[in-house]
Amino acid sequence: MEVYIPSFRYEESDLERGYTVFKIEVLMNGRKHFVEKRYSEFHALHKKLKKCIKTPEIPSKHVRNWVPKVLEQRRQGLETYLQAVILENEELPKLFLDFLNIRHLPSLPKAESCGSFEETESEESSKLSHQPVLLFLRDPYVLPAASDVPNVVIEGVLRGIFYPHLQPR
């Protein structure tokens, strides 16, 4: 697993003072996705992680001024923090995976001992009785294709599996 924070942006709100949102890039098993988090969410994660695993230092909660140079230092510090949590711990807690929006892998011993952001989920529902072999994110025949070009690989595999008698000899 690789984690980077390539950028941040300032959000303005009518209801509260403006805040900074950090864009986290997560690379896992050849897939990439992005998650956006505020510093307060990093801080809440850090407080929970400290209770169950070895954690590195997190950048200071208080920033005196919101100039780009200071925010860039905070971005680098948060990126280093996430990378250090991954490097220093063989098994990542469920709440860390929740934070990064990663689907849980079965058999993470520390995952149960550390809790999660969604405390309402029962322990029984999060335990799997088998190892998943293959995961489809969408069924290509139920959802419309992203383009009008047919996917010959999927069609070939499906024809080979379901219609072997139609194969040329």
SERO-4910 file (N, C-alpha, C, O; in steps of 0.05 Angstrom, whole numbers):
BEGIN
 pado doro    nc1    nc2    nc3   cac1   cac2   cac3    cc1    cc2    cc3    oc1    oc2    oc3
  Met    A     17    -23      0      0      0      0     18     25      0     38     26     15
  Glu    A     11     44    -17     25     70    -17      5     92    -13    -18     91    -23
  Val    A     13    112      2     -4    135      8     11    161      3     34    164     12
  Tyr    A     -2    179    -10     10    206    -15    -11    227    -11    -35    222    -13
  Ile    A     -2    251     -5    -20    274     -4    -10    293    -25      7    310    -19
  Pro    A    -19    291    -50     -8    308    -71    -17    337    -70     -3    355    -81
  Ser    A    -40    343    -57    -49    371    -58    -68    377    -34    -76    359    -20
  Phe    A    -74    402    -32    -94    411    -12   -108    435    -24    -98    448    -43
  Arg    A   -131    442    -13   -146    465    -22   -160    478      2   -166    465     22
  Tyr    A   -166    503     -1   -180    518     20   -210    518     14   -218    525     -9
  Glu    A   -226    511     33   -255    511     30   -267    534     46   -260    538     69
  Glu    A   -285    548     34   -299    569     48   -327    560     54   -339    545     39
  Ser    A   -337    568     77   -364    560     85   -379    583     98   -367    600    112
  Asp    A   -405    584     93   -421    605    105   -426    599    135   -430    617    151
  Leu    A   -426    574    142   -433    565    169   -409    566    188   -413    570    212
  Glu    A   -385    564    178   -361    564    196   -338    577    182   -339    584    158
  Arg    A   -317    581    197   -292    592    186   -281    574    164   -286    550    165
  Gly    A   -267    584    145   -256    568    124   -237    547    135   -227    549    158
  Tyr    A   -232    526    120   -214    505    128   -199    493    104   -207    498     81
  Thr    A   -179    477    110   -163    465     89   -170    435     87   -173    421    107
  Val    A   -173    426     62   -179    398     56   -155    386     42   -145    398     23
  Phe    A   -145    364     52   -122    350     41   -131    327     24   -148    311     32
  Lys    A   -121    325      0   -128    304    -19   -108    281    -16    -84    284    -21
  Ile    A   -118    258     -7   -101    234     -2   -104    215    -26   -126    208    -33
  Glu    A    -81    207    -37    -81    188    -59    -72    161    -47    -52    159    -34
  Val    A    -89    140    -51    -84    114    -40    -80     94    -63    -97     92    -80
  Leu    A    -57     81    -63    -51     60    -83    -50     34    -69    -33     30    -51
  Met    A    -67     15    -77    -68    -11    -64    -75    -32    -85    -95    -30    -98
  Asn    A    -59    -53    -87    -63    -75   -106    -68    -65   -134    -86    -75   -148
  Gly    A    -53    -45   -142    -55    -35   -170    -78    -16   -174    -82     -8   -197
  Arg    A    -93    -10   -154   -116      9   -157   -110     34   -142    -97     34   -121
  Lys    A   -120     56   -153   -116     82   -141   -143     95   -135   -162     94   -152
  His    A   -146    107   -111   -169    123   -106   -161    147    -88   -139    147    -77
  Phe    A   -178    167    -87   -173    191    -72   -193    194    -49   -216    188    -52
  Val    A   -183    205    -27   -199    211     -4   -192    240      5   -169    247      4
  Glu    A   -212    255     13   -207    283     22   -213    284     52   -234    276     61
  Lys    A   -194    295     67   -197    297     96   -187    324    106   -168    336     95
  Arg    A   -200    333    127   -191    358    141   -171    350    162   -169    326    170
  Tyr    A   -156    370    172   -136    364    193   -149    352    218   -138    334    231
  Ser    A   -173    362    224   -187    352    249   -192    322    247   -192    308    267
  Glu    A   -196    312    223   -201    283    219   -174    268    223   -175    246    234
  Phe    A   -152    279    214   -126    267    219   -121    266    250   -111    246    260
  His    A   -127    288    263   -122    290    292   -139    269    307   -130    256    325
  Ala    A   -165    266    299   -182    246    312   -171    218    307   -172    201    325
  Leu    A   -162    213    283   -150    187    277   -126    182    295   -123    160    306
  His    A   -109    202    297    -84    199    313    -91    192    342    -79    175    354
  Lys    A   -111    206    354   -119    201    381   -128    172    385   -122    159    405
  Lys    A   -143    161    366   -153    134    368   -131    113    363   -129     93    377
  Leu    A   -113    119    344    -91    101    338    -72     98    361    -61     76    366
  Lys    A    -67    120    375    -48    120    398    -55     99    419    -38     89    433
  Lys    A    -81     93    421    -90     74    441    -83     45    435    -83     28    452
  Cys    A    -77     39    409    -73     11    402    -49      5    386    -41    -19    384
  Ile    A    -35     24    374    -11     18    359     10     40    364      4     61    375
  Lys    A     34     34    355     55     54    356     50     75    334     47     68    310
  Thr    A     49    100    342     43    121    322     66    141    322     79    146    342
  Pro    A     72    152    298     92    173    296     80    200    305     56    201    312
  Glu    A     97    220    306     87    247    313     69    258    291     74    253    267
  Ile    A     49    272    298     31    285    279     38    315    279     44    326    300
  Pro    A     36    328    256     41    357    255     24    372    275      2    364    282
  Ser    A     34    394    285     20    410    305     -9    417    297    -14    423    273
  Lys    A    -26    417    316    -54    423    311    -58    453    306    -75    461    290
  His    A    -42    470    319    -45    499    316    -25    510    295     -1    506    297
  Val    A    -37    524    276    -20    537    256    -25    567    258    -48    576    259
  Arg    A     -4    582    260     -7    611    266    -18    626    242    -35    644    245
  Asn    A     -9    619    218    -19    633    195    -24    613    172    -11    592    171
  Trp    A    -43    620    155    -52    602    134    -39    608    108    -51    606     87
  Val    A    -13    615    108      1    621     83      8    594     70     11    574     83
  Pro    A     10    594     43     15    569     29     40    554     38     40    529     39
  Lys    A     61    568     46     86    554     55     80    538     80     90    515     82
  Val    A     66    549     99     59    535    124     41    511    118     44    489    130
  Leu    A     21    515    101      3    493     94     17    471     79     11    447     82
  Glu    A     37    478     62     53    458     48     69    441     68     72    417     65
  Gln    A     80    454     89     94    439    110     75    420    124     83    397    131
  Arg    A     51    429    129     31    412    142     24    388    124     22    365    133
  Arg    A     21    394     98     15    372     79     37    351     79     31    327     80
  Gln    A     62    360     78     85    342     79     85    326    105     91    302    105
  Gly    A     80    339    127     80    326    153     58    305    155     63    283    166
  Leu    A     34    311    144     12    291    145     18    267    127     11    245    133
  Glu    A     30    273    104     38    251     86     58    233     99     56    209     97
  Thr    A     78    245    112     99    229    126     86    213    149     93    190    154
  Tyr    A     67    225    162     52    212    184     39    186    174     42    165    185
  Leu    A     23    189    152      9    165    141     28    144    132     24    120    137
  Gln    A     50    152    119     69    133    109     83    119    132     89     95    130
  Ala    A     89    133    154    102    121    177     84    101    191     93     80    200
  Val    A     58    107    193     39     88    205     40     62    189     40     40    201
  Ile    A     40     64    163     41     40    146     67     25    149     67      0    152
  Leu    A     90     39    149    116     26    151    121     13    179    133     -8    180
  Glu    A    112     26    200    119     17    227    100     -4    238    105    -15    260
  Asn    A     79    -11    223     60    -30    233     55    -52    212     47    -46    190
  Glu    A     61    -77    220     57    -99    202     28   -102    194     22   -107    170
  Glu    A     10    -99    213    -19   -102    208    -32    -75    214    -28    -64    236
  Leu    A    -48    -66    195    -60    -40    199    -88    -42    212   -103    -60    204
  Pro    A    -94    -26    231   -120    -27    245   -143    -20    226   -139     -5    207
  Lys    A   -166    -31    232   -190    -26    217   -196      4    215   -205     13    194
  Leu    A   -192     18    236   -199     47    236   -181     62    217   -189     83    205
  Phe    A   -156     53    213   -138     66    194   -147     60    166   -147     78    149
  Leu    A   -156     35    161   -166     28    135   -192     43    129   -197     52    106
  Asp    A   -209     46    150   -234     62    147   -227     91    139   -240    102    121
  Phe    A   -208    102    152   -199    130    146   -192    134    117   -198    154    105
  Leu    A   -178    113    105   -169    114     78   -190    103     58   -184    100     34
  Asn    A   -214     96     68   -235     84     52   -226     59     37   -230     56     13
  Ile    A   -212     41     52   -203     16     41   -221     -6     51   -227     -8     75
  Arg    A   -230    -23     32   -246    -46     40   -229    -63     58   -206    -67     53
  His    A   -241    -74     79   -226    -89     99   -218   -116     88   -234   -130     75
  Leu    A   -194   -124     94   -184   -150     87   -191   -169    110   -189   -161    133
  Pro    A   -200   -193    104   -206   -211    127   -180   -218    141   -158   -216    130
  Ser    A   -183   -226    166   -160   -234    183   -140   -212    188   -116   -216    183
  Leu    A   -150   -190    198   -132   -169    208   -135   -170    239   -154   -158    249
  Pro    A   -117   -183    253   -121   -187    282   -125   -160    297   -142   -158    315
  Lys    A   -109   -140    290   -111   -115    304   -137    -99    297   -144    -81    311
  Ala    A   -150   -107    275   -173    -92    266   -195    -92    287   -208    -72    292
  Glu    A   -199   -116    300   -220   -117    320   -212   -103    346   -229    -91    360
  Ser    A   -187   -104    353   -178    -93    379   -177    -62    379   -176    -50    400
  Cys    A   -178    -50    356   -174    -22    354   -199     -6    351   -199     19    354
  Gly    A   -221    -19    344   -246     -4    340   -248      6    312   -231      0    295
  Ser    A   -268     23    307   -272     34    281   -287     60    283   -297     67    304
  Phe    A   -288     74    260   -303     99    260   -333     94    262   -348    110    274
  Glu    A   -342     72    251   -370     65    253   -373     44    274   -372     20    269
  Glu    A   -376     52    299   -378     34    321   -404     18    321   -407     -1    337
  Thr    A   -423     25    304   -449     11    304   -447    -16    290   -465    -33    294
  Glu    A   -427    -21    274   -424    -46    259   -418    -68    279   -400    -66    296
  Ser    A   -432    -90    277   -427   -112    296   -402   -128    287   -396   -128    264
  Glu    A   -389   -140    307   -365   -155    301   -371   -179    283   -355   -186    266
  Glu    A   -394   -192    286   -401   -215    270   -403   -208    241   -394   -223    224
  Ser    A   -415   -185    235   -418   -178    207   -392   -171    193   -390   -172    169
  Ser    A   -371   -163    208   -346   -155    196   -327   -179    192   -307   -177    178
  Lys    A   -334   -202    204   -317   -226    201   -326   -242    178   -350   -247    175
  Leu    A   -308   -251    161   -315   -267    138   -307   -296    145   -287   -301    158
  Ser    A   -324   -315    135   -318   -343    140   -301   -355    118   -293   -378    120
  His    A   -296   -340     97   -280   -350     75   -263   -327     63   -268   -304     68
  Gln    A   -243   -335     47   -226   -315     34   -239   -308      7   -243   -327     -9
  Pro    A   -244   -283      0   -255   -278    -26   -233   -283    -47   -209   -277    -43
  Val    A   -241   -294    -70   -222   -300    -91   -222   -278   -112   -200   -270   -121
  Leu    A   -245   -268   -119   -247   -248   -140   -269   -228   -133   -290   -236   -123
  Leu    A   -264   -203   -139   -283   -183   -132   -290   -167   -157   -272   -156   -170
  Phe    A   -315   -166   -164   -324   -149   -186   -336   -124   -175   -354   -125   -158
  Leu    A   -327   -101   -184   -338    -76   -175   -364    -69   -189   -381    -54   -178
  Arg    A   -367    -80   -213   -393    -76   -227   -396    -98   -247   -377   -110   -256
  Asp    A   -421   -105   -254   -427   -125   -273   -428   -111   -301   -445    -94   -305
  Pro    A   -411   -119   -319   -410   -105   -345   -436   -108   -361   -441    -92   -379
  Tyr    A   -453   -128   -355   -477   -132   -370   -502   -118   -357   -523   -116   -369
  Val    A   -499   -110   -332   -521    -96   -318   -518    -66   -322   -538    -53   -328
  Leu    A   -494    -55   -318   -490    -27   -321   -481    -20   -349   -467    -37   -362
  Pro    A   -488      3   -360   -479     10   -387   -449     13   -388   -436     21   -369
  Ala    A   -438      6   -411   -409      8   -414   -400     37   -415   -416     55   -423
  Ala    A   -375     42   -407   -365     70   -408   -362     80   -436   -363    105   -440
  Ser    A   -358     62   -455   -356     71   -483   -372     52   -501   -382     31   -491
  Asp    A   -376     59   -526   -391     42   -544   -374     19   -555   -384      2   -569
  Val    A   -348     20   -550   -330     -1   -560   -333    -26   -543   -330    -24   -519
  Pro    A   -338    -49   -555   -342    -73   -539   -316    -82   -527   -295    -79   -538
  Asn    A   -318    -94   -503   -294   -105   -490   -291   -134   -498   -304   -151   -488
  Val    A   -273   -138   -518   -269   -165   -529   -258   -185   -509   -263   -209   -511
  Val    A   -243   -175   -490   -231   -193   -470   -254   -205   -452   -255   -229   -449
  Ile    A   -271   -188   -442   -293   -197   -425   -312   -215   -442   -320   -236   -432
  Glu    A   -318   -207   -466   -336   -223   -483   -323   -251   -489   -337   -271   -487
  Gly    A   -297   -251   -494   -284   -277   -500   -284   -295   -476   -289   -319   -478
  Val    A   -278   -284   -452   -277   -300   -428   -305   -311   -422   -308   -334   -416
  Leu    A   -325   -293   -423   -352   -302   -417   -362   -323   -437   -375   -342   -429
  Arg    A   -356   -320   -462   -364   -340   -482   -349   -366   -477   -361   -388   -480
  Gly    A   -324   -364   -470   -308   -389   -465   -319   -404   -441   -318   -428   -440
  Ile    A   -328   -389   -421   -339   -402   -396   -367   -413   -400   -373   -435   -393
  Phe    A   -385   -396   -411   -413   -403   -412   -421   -416   -439   -442   -430   -439
  Tyr    A   -406   -413   -460   -413   -424   -486   -389   -438   -499   -382   -431   -521
  Pro    A   -377   -458   -485   -354   -471   -496   -360   -486   -522   -342   -490   -539
  His    A   -384   -495   -525   -392   -510   -549   -392   -493   -574   -392   -503   -597
  Leu    A   -393   -466   -571   -393   -448   -594   -365   -440   -603   -363   -425   -623
  Gln    A   -345   -450   -590   -317   -443   -597   -309   -456   -623   -316   -479   -628
  Pro    A   -294   -441   -640   -285   -453   -665   -265   -475   -659   -249   -473   -640
  Arg    A   -265   -496   -675   -247   -518   -670   -225   -519   -690   -208   -537   -690
***
